[in-house]
Amino acid sequence: MNKFFTATLVCTLAACTTTDPYTGESKTNNTSAGAIIGAVAGAAVGVASSSKKDRGKGALTGAVAGGAIGGGVGYYMDTQETELRQQLQGSGVQVQRNGDNINLIMPGNITFETGKYNIRPQFYDVLNSVAVVLTEFNKTAVNIGGHTDSTGSNDFNQLLSERRAQSVRDYLGERKVVYSRMKATGYGPRYPIASNSNSAGREQNRRVEIQLSPL
C-alpha cells in the first residue's frame, strides 16, 4: 500500500472517532467502523488484483469502493436501530447492537403466559411497533428465536419455544413483513440469560429474541 493511502486511512480513522459526552471515552460509530472495514478489505482486493507498478492505485481504488459499501451497511443499520429505540422506548424490550446485527430481547412478562404460545394482548403494541420498522427497513433478515425456562420436560419446552417463535413470525407476517425474510427457530431452555432457580430469572428466560441482520 502506498504512503498516500496509509496517510489517508490514518486520517479517516481519526475523523471517525467521537467522544462520548457521558463517559469521555473515544469511540468509533458503527457507520464509520463499517466504512473502515470496507476500505481495508477493498484495499487488499485492489492490491491483489493489480500489477506490481499499479498496486498503490489499486489499493486506493479498492479502498474507496469498499468504504462506500461498508459505510452504507453501517448507516442503514444505525438508522434502523435509532428507529427501533424510538418505537420501543418504555416497552420493556431491550435493543442490543453487535456490529451490523441488532438484537431485540422481549422478556416473558410481555410476551406469553406460562406454558402457552398465544400472544398476550399487551404484546400486540410491541410487535406492531417492530412491524412498522421492519416494513420500512426491508433489507434485513429477521431471525426469530423462542426460548423457555427449564420447568417441564425438554420435549415440551422445545415444542413450546418453536410455537412461540412461529406465533411471532405469523403475527409480523400479518402486519406485512415479508415471510421470506423471516426464520422462526425454537431453542427450548438451552440458552438461559438468568437463573432458573427463581421466578424472576425464569421470567427472563421465557423470552423471544429477534435478530436483524443485513441481507
BAFIRO-805307 format. One line per 5 residues: number of its first residue (from 1); their letters; for each residue y, z, x of N, C-alpha, C, O. Coordinates in nm, 3 decimals. Layout:
% BAFIRO-805307
NUM> A> Y Z X Y Z X Y Z X Y Z X; ...
% end
This chain:
% BAFIRO-805307
1> MNKFF> -0.119 0.000 0.085 0.000 0.000 0.000 0.124 0.000 0.088 0.129 0.072 0.188; 0.225 -0.082 0.052 0.340 -0.090 0.141 0.431 0.031 0.125 0.416 0.111 0.032; 0.527 0.043 0.220 0.614 0.159 0.220 0.703 0.163 0.096 0.734 0.271 0.045; 0.744 0.044 0.048 0.831 0.039 -0.069 0.760 0.098 -0.191 0.818 0.176 -0.267; 0.632 0.060 -0.208 0.559 0.112 -0.324 0.537 0.262 -0.312 0.549 0.335 -0.410
6> TATLV> 0.505 0.309 -0.190 0.484 0.453 -0.171 0.610 0.530 -0.206 0.604 0.633 -0.274; 0.725 0.480 -0.159 0.851 0.548 -0.189 0.880 0.545 -0.337 0.928 0.644 -0.393; 0.850 0.432 -0.402 0.874 0.421 -0.545 0.789 0.520 -0.623 0.838 0.583 -0.717; 0.663 0.535 -0.584 0.572 0.626 -0.653 0.618 0.770 -0.637 0.611 0.848 -0.731; 0.666 0.806 -0.516 0.715 0.942 -0.493 0.836 0.970 -0.582 0.846 1.078 -0.640
11> CTLAA> 0.926 0.874 -0.591 1.045 0.891 -0.676 1.005 0.902 -0.823 1.063 0.980 -0.898; 0.906 0.823 -0.862 0.861 0.827 -1.001 0.803 0.963 -1.035 0.830 1.018 -1.142; 0.724 1.017 -0.944 0.667 1.149 -0.967 0.776 1.255 -0.981 0.766 1.343 -1.066; 0.877 1.246 -0.900 0.986 1.343 -0.908 1.062 1.331 -1.038 1.098 1.431 -1.099; 1.086 1.205 -1.082 1.163 1.183 -1.204 1.087 1.224 -1.328 1.148 1.255 -1.430
16> CTTTD> 0.954 1.225 -1.320 0.872 1.254 -1.438 0.851 1.402 -1.461 0.796 1.442 -1.563; 0.895 1.485 -1.366 0.876 1.628 -1.384 0.997 1.687 -1.455 1.111 1.647 -1.432; 0.969 1.783 -1.540 1.075 1.855 -1.611 1.051 2.004 -1.594 0.942 2.046 -1.556; 1.153 2.084 -1.622 1.141 2.229 -1.610 1.127 2.290 -1.748 1.210 2.266 -1.836; 1.023 2.369 -1.767 1.003 2.438 -1.894 1.111 2.545 -1.907 1.121 2.633 -1.822
21> PYTGE> 1.194 2.539 -2.013 1.304 2.634 -2.025 1.258 2.777 -2.048 1.336 2.871 -2.030; 1.130 2.797 -2.088 1.080 2.931 -2.117 1.013 2.995 -1.996 1.026 3.116 -1.974; 0.942 2.913 -1.917 0.869 2.968 -1.802 0.937 2.939 -1.669 0.910 3.007 -1.570; 1.026 2.838 -1.665 1.089 2.799 -1.540 1.000 2.716 -1.451 1.039 2.683 -1.339; 0.879 2.680 -1.500 0.785 2.602 -1.419 0.812 2.453 -1.433 0.853 2.405 -1.539
26> SKTNN> 0.789 2.380 -1.324 0.798 2.234 -1.329 0.668 2.179 -1.384 0.560 2.229 -1.351; 0.678 2.077 -1.469 0.557 2.018 -1.525 0.580 1.871 -1.551 0.695 1.825 -1.557; 0.473 1.798 -1.567 0.480 1.655 -1.596 0.437 1.632 -1.738 0.330 1.678 -1.779; 0.519 1.559 -1.817 0.481 1.537 -1.956 0.365 1.439 -1.965 0.337 1.367 -1.869; 0.299 1.435 -2.079 0.178 1.354 -2.095 0.206 1.206 -2.084 0.126 1.132 -2.028
31> TSAGA> 0.320 1.162 -2.136 0.356 1.020 -2.125 0.371 0.981 -1.980 0.318 0.879 -1.937; 0.445 1.064 -1.904 0.467 1.034 -1.763 0.339 1.041 -1.684 0.315 0.960 -1.595; 0.255 1.140 -1.717 0.126 1.152 -1.647 0.042 1.027 -1.669 -0.020 0.977 -1.576; 0.041 0.977 -1.792 -0.034 0.855 -1.819 0.021 0.737 -1.742 -0.055 0.654 -1.692; 0.154 0.729 -1.733 0.216 0.620 -1.658 0.180 0.627 -1.511 0.152 0.526 -1.448
36> IIGAV> 0.182 0.750 -1.455 0.150 0.767 -1.313 0.004 0.729 -1.285 -0.024 0.656 -1.190; -0.087 0.779 -1.368 -0.229 0.747 -1.350 -0.251 0.597 -1.361 -0.325 0.537 -1.282; -0.187 0.536 -1.461 -0.199 0.392 -1.478 -0.144 0.316 -1.359 -0.200 0.215 -1.317; -0.033 0.366 -1.305 0.029 0.299 -1.191 -0.062 0.304 -1.068 -0.079 0.203 -0.999; -0.119 0.420 -1.042 -0.208 0.434 -0.926 -0.331 0.346 -0.942 -0.372 0.278 -0.848
41> AGAAV> -0.391 0.348 -1.063 -0.509 0.265 -1.087 -0.474 0.117 -1.077 -0.549 0.039 -1.019; -0.360 0.080 -1.133 -0.318 -0.060 -1.126 -0.291 -0.105 -0.984 -0.323 -0.218 -0.947; -0.232 -0.016 -0.904 -0.206 -0.050 -0.765 -0.335 -0.074 -0.689 -0.345 -0.167 -0.609; -0.435 0.011 -0.714 -0.565 -0.005 -0.647 -0.628 -0.139 -0.681 -0.681 -0.208 -0.595; -0.622 -0.175 -0.811 -0.675 -0.305 -0.853 -0.598 -0.417 -0.788 -0.656 -0.516 -0.743
46> GVASS> -0.465 -0.402 -0.782 -0.382 -0.505 -0.722 -0.415 -0.527 -0.576 -0.419 -0.641 -0.529; -0.439 -0.419 -0.502 -0.475 -0.430 -0.361 -0.611 -0.499 -0.346 -0.628 -0.588 -0.263; -0.706 -0.456 -0.427 -0.842 -0.509 -0.416 -0.849 -0.658 -0.449 -0.933 -0.729 -0.395; -0.762 -0.704 -0.536 -0.769 -0.843 -0.580 -0.674 -0.935 -0.505 -0.662 -1.052 -0.540; -0.605 -0.884 -0.403 -0.508 -0.965 -0.329 -0.558 -0.993 -0.188 -0.641 -0.919 -0.134
51> SKKDR> -0.507 -1.099 -0.130 -0.537 -1.128 0.010 -0.467 -1.026 0.098 -0.379 -0.954 0.052; -0.505 -1.021 0.223 -0.452 -0.918 0.312 -0.301 -0.922 0.322 -0.235 -0.818 0.319; -0.244 -1.043 0.334 -0.099 -1.053 0.351 -0.023 -1.023 0.222 0.096 -0.991 0.226; -0.090 -1.034 0.108 -0.023 -1.012 -0.020 -0.057 -0.877 -0.083 -0.027 -0.854 -0.200; -0.120 -0.789 -0.007 -0.165 -0.663 -0.067 -0.049 -0.575 -0.113 -0.058 -0.508 -0.216
56> GKGAL> 0.060 -0.575 -0.039 0.176 -0.496 -0.080 0.230 -0.545 -0.212 0.259 -0.465 -0.301; 0.243 -0.676 -0.225 0.292 -0.734 -0.351 0.192 -0.708 -0.464 0.231 -0.676 -0.576; 0.062 -0.722 -0.434 -0.040 -0.699 -0.536 -0.040 -0.555 -0.584 -0.058 -0.529 -0.703; -0.020 -0.461 -0.490 -0.015 -0.320 -0.528 0.100 -0.293 -0.623 0.084 -0.223 -0.723; 0.217 -0.347 -0.592 0.335 -0.323 -0.674 0.319 -0.385 -0.812 0.355 -0.324 -0.912
61> TGAVA> 0.266 -0.508 -0.817 0.245 -0.575 -0.946 0.145 -0.498 -1.031 0.167 -0.476 -1.150; 0.035 -0.456 -0.969 -0.066 -0.380 -1.042 -0.014 -0.247 -1.090 -0.048 -0.202 -1.200; 0.070 -0.182 -1.009 0.126 -0.053 -1.047 0.216 -0.065 -1.169 0.211 0.019 -1.259; 0.299 -0.169 -1.172 0.389 -0.189 -1.286 0.309 -0.210 -1.414 0.338 -0.149 -1.517; 0.206 -0.297 -1.406 0.124 -0.325 -1.525 0.047 -0.202 -1.569 0.043 -0.169 -1.687
66> GGAIG> -0.015 -0.133 -1.474 -0.093 -0.014 -1.507 -0.007 0.098 -1.561 -0.048 0.169 -1.653; 0.112 0.114 -1.505 0.202 0.218 -1.553 0.246 0.195 -1.695 0.256 0.290 -1.773; 0.271 0.071 -1.730 0.312 0.039 -1.867 0.202 0.072 -1.966 0.227 0.126 -2.074; 0.077 0.038 -1.929 -0.036 0.067 -2.018 -0.058 0.217 -2.031 -0.072 0.268 -2.142; -0.063 0.288 -1.917 -0.087 0.432 -1.919 0.022 0.507 -1.992 -0.007 0.597 -2.070
71> GGVGY> 0.147 0.470 -1.968 0.258 0.536 -2.036 0.256 0.510 -2.184 0.293 0.597 -2.263; 0.213 0.389 -2.224 0.209 0.356 -2.367 0.112 0.445 -2.442 0.144 0.494 -2.551; -0.008 0.467 -2.386 -0.108 0.554 -2.450 -0.055 0.697 -2.458 -0.067 0.763 -2.561; 0.002 0.744 -2.347 0.055 0.880 -2.345 0.165 0.900 -2.447 0.169 1.003 -2.516; 0.255 0.803 -2.458 0.364 0.814 -2.555 0.311 0.815 -2.698 0.358 0.892 -2.782
76> YMDTQ> 0.212 0.730 -2.724 0.153 0.723 -2.858 0.092 0.857 -2.897 0.112 0.905 -3.009; 0.018 0.918 -2.804 -0.046 1.046 -2.834 0.056 1.159 -2.838 0.041 1.253 -2.917; 0.161 1.152 -2.755 0.268 1.252 -2.761 0.334 1.253 -2.898 0.357 1.358 -2.957; 0.364 1.133 -2.947 0.432 1.121 -3.076 0.343 1.170 -3.190 0.390 1.237 -3.282; 0.215 1.137 -3.182 0.119 1.181 -3.284 0.106 1.334 -3.282 0.100 1.398 -3.387
81> ETELR> 0.100 1.390 -3.163 0.090 1.536 -3.150 0.211 1.605 -3.213 0.197 1.704 -3.285; 0.330 1.553 -3.186 0.452 1.611 -3.242 0.449 1.607 -3.394 0.485 1.705 -3.460; 0.406 1.495 -3.450 0.399 1.481 -3.595 0.297 1.577 -3.654 0.322 1.637 -3.759; 0.182 1.592 -3.589 0.080 1.684 -3.639 0.130 1.829 -3.637 0.107 1.904 -3.731; 0.199 1.867 -3.530 0.251 2.003 -3.522 0.353 2.030 -3.633 0.356 2.140 -3.689
86> QQLQG> 0.434 1.932 -3.664 0.531 1.948 -3.772 0.462 1.959 -3.907 0.497 2.045 -3.988; 0.364 1.873 -3.931 0.295 1.872 -4.059 0.212 1.998 -4.081 0.200 2.046 -4.194; 0.155 2.052 -3.972 0.060 2.163 -3.985 0.121 2.300 -3.952 0.049 2.400 -3.945; 0.251 2.304 -3.932 0.316 2.430 -3.899 0.292 2.534 -4.009 0.314 2.507 -4.127; 0.246 2.652 -3.968 0.222 2.759 -4.063 0.093 2.747 -4.142 0.068 2.828 -4.232
91> SGVQV> 0.010 2.647 -4.111 -0.114 2.625 -4.189 -0.231 2.706 -4.137 -0.331 2.721 -4.207; -0.221 2.759 -4.015 -0.333 2.828 -3.953 -0.419 2.738 -3.867 -0.514 2.784 -3.804; -0.387 2.608 -3.864 -0.461 2.512 -3.782 -0.404 2.511 -3.640 -0.282 2.501 -3.622; -0.491 2.521 -3.541 -0.447 2.512 -3.401 -0.444 2.365 -3.360 -0.538 2.290 -3.386; -0.335 2.326 -3.295 -0.324 2.191 -3.239 -0.328 2.204 -3.088 -0.236 2.259 -3.027
96> QRNGD> -0.434 2.153 -3.026 -0.451 2.162 -2.882 -0.446 2.023 -2.819 -0.493 1.926 -2.878; -0.388 2.015 -2.701 -0.378 1.887 -2.630 -0.455 1.896 -2.500 -0.439 1.992 -2.423; -0.539 1.797 -2.474 -0.615 1.789 -2.350 -0.609 1.646 -2.299 -0.687 1.561 -2.342; -0.515 1.619 -2.208 -0.496 1.482 -2.162 -0.449 1.394 -2.276 -0.348 1.423 -2.341; -0.523 1.286 -2.302 -0.489 1.196 -2.412 -0.564 1.230 -2.540 -0.561 1.152 -2.635
101> NINLI> -0.630 1.345 -2.544 -0.702 1.388 -2.665 -0.625 1.499 -2.735 -0.566 1.586 -2.671; -0.628 1.496 -2.867 -0.569 1.602 -2.949 -0.680 1.666 -3.029 -0.760 1.596 -3.093; -0.686 1.798 -3.027 -0.792 1.869 -3.099 -0.731 1.959 -3.205 -0.644 2.041 -3.176; -0.776 1.943 -3.329 -0.732 2.027 -3.440 -0.844 2.125 -3.472 -0.955 2.084 -3.506; -0.815 2.254 -3.463 -0.916 2.358 -3.490 -0.881 2.425 -3.621 -0.775 2.487 -3.635
106> MPGNI> -0.972 2.411 -3.719 -0.949 2.460 -3.854 -1.045 2.574 -3.883 -1.165 2.551 -3.900; -0.996 2.698 -3.888 -1.085 2.815 -3.899 -1.144 2.832 -4.038 -1.099 2.772 -4.135; -1.247 2.916 -4.044 -1.323 2.935 -4.167 -1.245 2.993 -4.283 -1.282 2.973 -4.398; -1.137 3.066 -4.254 -1.063 3.128 -4.364 -0.985 3.027 -4.448 -0.935 3.061 -4.555; -0.973 2.901 -4.399 -0.903 2.799 -4.478 -0.991 2.679 -4.511 -0.945 2.587 -4.579
111> TFETG> -1.114 2.676 -4.465 -1.194 2.555 -4.480 -1.300 2.565 -4.590 -1.288 2.499 -4.693; -1.403 2.649 -4.569 -1.517 2.656 -4.661 -1.555 2.800 -4.691 -1.533 2.889 -4.609; -1.610 2.822 -4.808 -1.671 2.951 -4.839 -1.797 2.968 -4.754 -1.858 2.869 -4.712; -1.837 3.092 -4.731 -1.957 3.119 -4.653 -2.079 3.051 -4.717 -2.105 3.067 -4.836; -2.152 2.976 -4.635 -2.274 2.910 -4.680 -2.253 2.786 -4.765 -2.350 2.731 -4.817
116> KYNIR> -2.128 2.740 -4.781 -2.101 2.624 -4.867 -2.031 2.513 -4.789 -1.973 2.535 -4.683; -2.038 2.393 -4.845 -1.970 2.280 -4.782 -1.870 2.212 -4.875 -1.819 2.104 -4.845; -1.842 2.276 -4.988 -1.737 2.226 -5.076 -1.602 2.270 -5.020 -1.583 2.387 -4.987; -1.510 2.176 -5.012 -1.379 2.206 -4.954 -1.303 2.305 -5.043 -1.294 2.286 -5.164; -1.251 2.411 -4.982 -1.172 2.509 -5.055 -1.042 2.445 -5.107 -0.987 2.357 -5.040
121> PQFYD> -0.993 2.486 -5.223 -0.868 2.430 -5.276 -0.751 2.444 -5.178 -0.669 2.353 -5.168; -0.743 2.557 -5.105 -0.633 2.576 -5.012 -0.644 2.488 -4.888 -0.549 2.478 -4.810; -0.760 2.424 -4.870 -0.781 2.334 -4.756 -0.728 2.194 -4.787 -0.707 2.113 -4.696; -0.706 2.165 -4.914 -0.659 2.031 -4.953 -0.526 1.996 -4.887 -0.510 1.886 -4.834; -0.431 2.088 -4.890 -0.299 2.059 -4.834 -0.307 2.029 -4.685 -0.238 1.940 -4.634
126> VLNSV> -0.392 2.104 -4.616 -0.410 2.080 -4.472 -0.463 1.939 -4.447 -0.408 1.865 -4.366; -0.570 1.903 -4.518 -0.629 1.772 -4.498 -0.536 1.660 -4.545 -0.536 1.552 -4.486; -0.458 1.686 -4.649 -0.360 1.585 -4.692 -0.258 1.560 -4.582 -0.220 1.445 -4.558; -0.214 1.666 -4.516 -0.117 1.651 -4.407 -0.178 1.575 -4.290 -0.112 1.489 -4.230; -0.303 1.607 -4.258 -0.372 1.535 -4.149 -0.386 1.387 -4.185 -0.363 1.301 -4.101
131> AVVLT> -0.423 1.359 -4.309 -0.440 1.220 -4.353 -0.311 1.140 -4.341 -0.314 1.023 -4.304; -0.199 1.202 -4.374 -0.069 1.134 -4.363 -0.047 1.087 -4.219 -0.004 0.973 -4.196; -0.075 1.175 -4.123 -0.054 1.139 -3.982 -0.156 1.035 -3.937 -0.120 0.942 -3.865; -0.281 1.051 -3.978 -0.386 0.958 -3.933 -0.365 0.817 -3.986 -0.397 0.720 -3.918; -0.312 0.805 -4.106 -0.286 0.670 -4.159 -0.166 0.606 -4.089 -0.159 0.484 -4.075
136> EFNKT> -0.072 0.689 -4.044 0.043 0.636 -3.970 0.003 0.597 -3.828 0.043 0.492 -3.778; -0.076 0.683 -3.764 -0.122 0.657 -3.627 -0.268 0.611 -3.635 -0.360 0.691 -3.621; -0.285 0.482 -3.658 -0.420 0.431 -3.688 -0.492 0.376 -3.566 -0.596 0.311 -3.579; -0.439 0.402 -3.447 -0.504 0.356 -3.326 -0.574 0.471 -3.254 -0.578 0.474 -3.131; -0.627 0.565 -3.330 -0.702 0.676 -3.271 -0.838 0.689 -3.340 -0.852 0.667 -3.460
141> AVNIG> -0.938 0.724 -3.260 -1.070 0.756 -3.314 -1.069 0.900 -3.363 -1.005 0.986 -3.303; -1.140 0.927 -3.473 -1.138 1.058 -3.537 -1.280 1.115 -3.534 -1.367 1.071 -3.609; -1.302 1.213 -3.448 -1.434 1.275 -3.435 -1.431 1.412 -3.501 -1.361 1.502 -3.456; -1.508 1.427 -3.609 -1.506 1.548 -3.689 -1.632 1.629 -3.659 -1.743 1.581 -3.676; -1.612 1.753 -3.615 -1.725 1.840 -3.581 -1.732 1.959 -3.673 -1.633 2.030 -3.690
146> GHTDS> -1.849 1.983 -3.733 -1.871 2.101 -3.816 -1.942 2.209 -3.736 -2.035 2.180 -3.661; -1.898 2.334 -3.752 -1.957 2.447 -3.679 -1.983 2.564 -3.774 -1.911 2.582 -3.873; -2.084 2.642 -3.744 -2.117 2.759 -3.826 -2.125 2.883 -3.737 -2.121 2.874 -3.615; -2.136 3.000 -3.802 -2.168 3.120 -3.726 -2.320 3.127 -3.710 -2.391 3.032 -3.745; -2.370 3.238 -3.657 -2.514 3.247 -3.627 -2.595 3.310 -3.739 -2.716 3.329 -3.725
151> TGSND> -2.529 3.344 -3.851 -2.602 3.406 -3.962 -2.694 3.303 -4.028 -2.652 3.192 -4.057; -2.819 3.340 -4.051 -2.913 3.247 -4.112 -2.992 3.169 -4.009 -2.973 3.186 -3.888; -3.080 3.082 -4.057 -3.166 3.005 -3.967 -3.090 2.890 -3.902 -2.989 2.844 -3.954; -3.141 2.846 -3.789 -3.078 2.733 -3.720 -3.084 2.607 -3.804 -2.988 2.530 -3.807; -3.197 2.585 -3.872 -3.210 2.464 -3.955 -3.106 2.463 -4.067 -3.044 2.360 -4.094
156> FNQLL> -3.088 2.578 -4.132 -2.990 2.586 -4.240 -2.849 2.562 -4.187 -2.771 2.488 -4.246; -2.817 2.625 -4.075 -2.684 2.611 -4.018 -2.656 2.469 -3.969 -2.544 2.420 -3.980; -2.758 2.406 -3.914 -2.740 2.268 -3.867 -2.705 2.176 -3.984 -2.611 2.098 -3.977; -2.784 2.186 -4.091 -2.758 2.103 -4.208 -2.623 2.135 -4.271 -2.550 2.045 -4.312; -2.589 2.263 -4.277 -2.461 2.305 -4.334 -2.345 2.247 -4.253 -2.247 2.199 -4.310
161> SERRA> -2.355 2.253 -4.121 -2.247 2.201 -4.037 -2.231 2.050 -4.053 -2.120 1.999 -4.053; -2.342 1.980 -4.067 -2.336 1.835 -4.089 -2.266 1.803 -4.220 -2.182 1.714 -4.227; -2.303 1.877 -4.326 -2.243 1.851 -4.457 -2.095 1.885 -4.459 -2.017 1.819 -4.527; -2.055 1.989 -4.386 -1.914 2.023 -4.379 -1.834 1.913 -4.309 -1.726 1.875 -4.355; -1.887 1.863 -4.200 -1.819 1.755 -4.129 -1.810 1.631 -4.219 -1.708 1.562 -4.222
166> QSVRD> -1.918 1.603 -4.291 -1.918 1.487 -4.381 -1.821 1.506 -4.497 -1.758 1.409 -4.541; -1.807 1.629 -4.547 -1.712 1.656 -4.654 -1.569 1.626 -4.610 -1.491 1.567 -4.685; -1.536 1.666 -4.488 -1.402 1.639 -4.435 -1.382 1.489 -4.416 -1.277 1.435 -4.451; -1.483 1.423 -4.359 -1.472 1.278 -4.340 -1.452 1.207 -4.474 -1.366 1.120 -4.486; -1.530 1.244 -4.574 -1.520 1.178 -4.705 -1.383 1.204 -4.769 -1.326 1.114 -4.831
171> YLGER> -1.332 1.325 -4.755 -1.202 1.355 -4.814 -1.092 1.273 -4.746 -1.005 1.217 -4.814; -1.096 1.265 -4.613 -0.997 1.184 -4.541 -1.011 1.037 -4.578 -0.911 0.965 -4.588; -1.136 0.992 -4.598 -1.158 0.854 -4.639 -1.096 0.825 -4.775 -1.042 0.717 -4.797; -1.104 0.923 -4.866 -1.042 0.907 -4.997 -0.890 0.902 -4.987 -0.822 0.852 -5.076; -0.837 0.955 -4.876 -0.692 0.953 -4.853 -0.652 0.835 -4.763 -0.547 0.837 -4.698
176> KVVYS> -0.739 0.732 -4.761 -0.709 0.603 -4.696 -0.715 0.604 -4.545 -0.657 0.517 -4.480; -0.785 0.702 -4.487 -0.817 0.694 -4.345 -0.942 0.606 -4.334 -1.043 0.635 -4.398; -0.936 0.501 -4.254 -1.043 0.403 -4.247 -1.173 0.469 -4.197 -1.175 0.535 -4.093; -1.281 0.449 -4.272 -1.409 0.513 -4.240 -1.462 0.475 -4.102 -1.523 0.557 -4.034; -1.438 0.351 -4.061 -1.492 0.305 -3.932 -1.430 0.379 -3.813 -1.485 0.376 -3.703
181> RMKAT> -1.318 0.444 -3.834 -1.254 0.523 -3.728 -1.319 0.659 -3.713 -1.305 0.724 -3.609; -1.389 0.704 -3.816 -1.433 0.844 -3.823 -1.582 0.861 -3.795 -1.665 0.780 -3.836; -1.613 0.968 -3.723 -1.751 1.006 -3.697 -1.766 1.154 -3.731 -1.688 1.237 -3.686; -1.867 1.186 -3.810 -1.892 1.325 -3.851 -2.019 1.376 -3.784 -2.124 1.312 -3.793; -2.010 1.491 -3.717 -2.124 1.549 -3.645 -2.133 1.698 -3.674 -2.032 1.768 -3.677
186> GYGPR> -2.254 1.747 -3.696 -2.276 1.889 -3.716 -2.334 1.952 -3.590 -2.426 1.897 -3.530; -2.281 2.067 -3.551 -2.327 2.134 -3.429 -2.394 2.268 -3.457 -2.437 2.337 -3.364; -2.402 2.306 -3.585 -2.462 2.435 -3.616 -2.389 2.549 -3.546 -2.267 2.546 -3.537; -2.463 2.650 -3.497 -2.399 2.764 -3.431 -2.391 2.750 -3.279 -2.363 2.848 -3.210; -2.415 2.629 -3.226 -2.433 2.612 -3.081 -2.308 2.637 -2.998 -2.320 2.673 -2.880
191> YPIAS> -2.190 2.619 -3.053 -2.068 2.628 -2.973 -1.970 2.730 -3.032 -1.864 2.692 -3.082; -2.004 2.859 -3.027 -1.912 2.961 -3.082 -1.786 2.973 -2.997 -1.789 2.951 -2.876; -1.675 3.007 -3.061 -1.550 3.031 -2.989 -1.511 3.179 -2.996 -1.409 3.220 -2.942; -1.595 3.258 -3.063 -1.572 3.402 -3.075 -1.707 3.470 -3.091 -1.810 3.403 -3.104; -1.708 3.602 -3.090 -1.832 3.677 -3.103 -1.886 3.669 -3.246 -1.810 3.676 -3.342
196> NSNSA> -2.016 3.653 -3.258 -2.081 3.654 -3.389 -2.123 3.795 -3.432 -2.189 3.812 -3.534; -2.083 3.895 -3.355 -2.124 4.032 -3.384 -2.031 4.101 -3.484 -2.059 4.212 -3.527; -1.921 4.036 -3.521 -1.830 4.096 -3.620 -1.779 3.988 -3.714 -1.785 3.869 -3.683; -1.728 4.031 -3.830 -1.688 3.936 -3.933 -1.571 3.848 -3.891 -1.565 3.730 -3.927; -1.477 3.904 -3.815 -1.363 3.825 -3.769 -1.408 3.712 -3.677 -1.359 3.599 -3.687
201> GREQN> -1.499 3.743 -3.587 -1.550 3.640 -3.497 -1.629 3.534 -3.570 -1.616 3.416 -3.541; -1.712 3.576 -3.665 -1.791 3.479 -3.741 -1.700 3.385 -3.821 -1.729 3.266 -3.834; -1.591 3.439 -3.872 -1.498 3.354 -3.947 -1.436 3.247 -3.858 -1.415 3.134 -3.902; -1.405 3.283 -3.733 -1.352 3.184 -3.639 -1.456 3.077 -3.606 -1.422 2.960 -3.589; -1.582 3.118 -3.597 -1.687 3.022 -3.562 -1.720 2.927 -3.676 -1.765 2.814 -3.653
206> RRVEI> -1.697 2.970 -3.800 -1.719 2.882 -3.916 -1.598 2.790 -3.928 -1.507 2.815 -4.008; -1.597 2.686 -3.852 -1.477 2.605 -3.839 -1.509 2.457 -3.842 -1.624 2.415 -3.830; -1.404 2.379 -3.858 -1.411 2.234 -3.841 -1.314 2.197 -3.730 -1.200 2.244 -3.729; -1.357 2.113 -3.639 -1.269 2.062 -3.535 -1.258 1.911 -3.550 -1.358 1.842 -3.569; -1.137 1.861 -3.540 -1.114 1.717 -3.543 -1.051 1.677 -3.410 -0.941 1.722 -3.376
211> QLSPL> -1.121 1.593 -3.335 -1.067 1.544 -3.208 -1.019 1.402 -3.226 -1.090 1.316 -3.278; -0.896 1.378 -3.182 -0.835 1.246 -3.192 -0.824 1.187 -3.051 -0.770 1.251 -2.960; -0.876 1.067 -3.034 -0.877 1.002 -2.903 -0.825 0.858 -2.918 -0.845 0.796 -3.023; -0.760 0.806 -2.815 -0.712 0.667 -2.824 -0.828 0.570 -2.842 -0.932 0.584 -2.779; -0.809 0.472 -2.928 -0.911 0.368 -2.949 -0.907 0.270 -2.831 -0.985 0.175 -2.828
% end
